[in-house]
Amino acid sequence: MIRHRPTGSGHPYATTEDQRVPAFPVDGDPLELRVRAAPSVRSVVCEWTVDGGPPVVLDLAPVRASDGPGVVQQPAGQAHQADVQHGVRA
């Protein structure tokens, strides 16, 4: 199972582990993509397209939800934890 809800739960002030932060990005500002995945998921990629241009493939790095949001670089093949998020900051 992989879950991504671009605007999260829809709560105006709360962010979730499976949403885009900020929910409505502004061109040129930092962006964080979050995905919630089952422990059996080995990797997650995002194909990001801007204004109909060619897609850019982003490898999302696994992080434990308990570690908080952000990108964690992990060695290839390292086992995922039971509660896993994937994310990338652009």
VMD Tcl script that draws the C-alpha trace (Angstrom):
set ca {
  {0.00 0.00 0.00}
  {1.22 3.49 -0.88}
  {-0.81 6.55 0.10}
  {-0.34 10.17 -0.93}
  {-2.96 12.85 -0.36}
  {-1.67 16.13 -1.86}
  {-3.60 18.28 0.62}
  {-3.51 15.79 3.51}
  {-6.56 15.51 5.74}
  {-7.87 18.87 4.56}
  {-7.37 20.47 7.99}
  {-6.21 24.06 7.41}
  {-3.51 24.00 10.13}
  {-2.44 20.35 10.50}
  {0.00 18.55 8.22}
  {-0.03 14.77 7.77}
  {2.64 12.20 6.93}
  {1.21 11.61 3.45}
  {0.80 15.10 2.02}
  {2.61 17.77 0.05}
  {4.03 20.55 2.27}
  {2.98 23.23 1.69}
  {-0.31 21.86 0.31}
  {-0.39 24.64 -2.29}
  {3.23 25.32 -3.29}
  {4.44 28.64 -4.66}
  {6.92 28.68 -7.54}
  {10.46 28.99 -6.21}
  {9.62 28.07 -2.60}
  {10.82 24.84 -0.91}
  {8.54 21.82 -1.21}
  {8.31 18.53 0.67}
  {6.53 15.48 -0.78}
  {5.36 12.86 1.71}
  {4.07 9.34 1.07}
  {2.94 6.70 3.56}
  {3.92 3.17 2.56}
  {3.57 -0.36 3.93}
  {6.76 -1.91 5.32}
  {6.89 -4.26 2.29}
  {7.37 -1.30 -0.10}
  {11.05 -1.24 -1.10}
  {11.16 2.09 -2.96}
  {8.97 4.99 -4.04}
  {9.57 7.38 -6.92}
  {7.72 10.50 -8.00}
  {7.42 11.65 -11.61}
  {7.21 15.45 -11.24}
  {5.98 17.42 -14.26}
  {5.87 21.22 -14.44}
  {3.67 22.98 -16.99}
  {3.62 20.03 -19.41}
  {7.41 19.73 -19.53}
  {9.31 16.45 -19.40}
  {8.90 14.51 -16.14}
  {11.67 14.57 -13.57}
  {12.05 11.32 -11.61}
  {12.59 11.86 -7.88}
  {13.63 8.97 -5.64}
  {11.88 9.37 -2.29}
  {14.06 8.46 0.68}
  {12.57 6.39 3.52}
  {12.27 7.90 6.98}
  {10.54 6.64 10.14}
  {7.41 8.60 10.97}
  {8.66 8.84 14.56}
  {11.72 10.76 13.34}
  {9.51 13.57 12.03}
  {9.37 15.00 8.52}
  {12.40 15.34 6.29}
  {14.72 13.45 4.07}
  {17.04 10.80 5.45}
  {19.70 9.27 3.25}
  {19.91 5.54 3.89}
  {22.24 2.97 2.37}
  {20.78 0.92 -0.47}
  {19.11 -2.26 0.72}
  {18.61 -1.10 4.32}
  {15.41 -2.56 5.74}
  {12.47 -0.24 6.28}
  {10.97 0.18 9.73}
  {7.42 -0.92 10.53}
  {6.13 2.65 10.30}
  {7.63 4.23 7.19}
  {7.28 7.51 5.35}
  {9.01 8.47 2.14}
  {9.78 12.04 1.31}
  {11.85 14.46 -0.69}
  {12.49 18.15 -0.34}
  {12.85 20.10 -3.55}
}
mol new
graphics top color blue
foreach p $ca { graphics top sphere $p radius 0.5 }
foreach p [lrange $ca 0 end-1] q [lrange $ca 1 end] { graphics top cylinder $p $q radius 0.2 }
display resetview
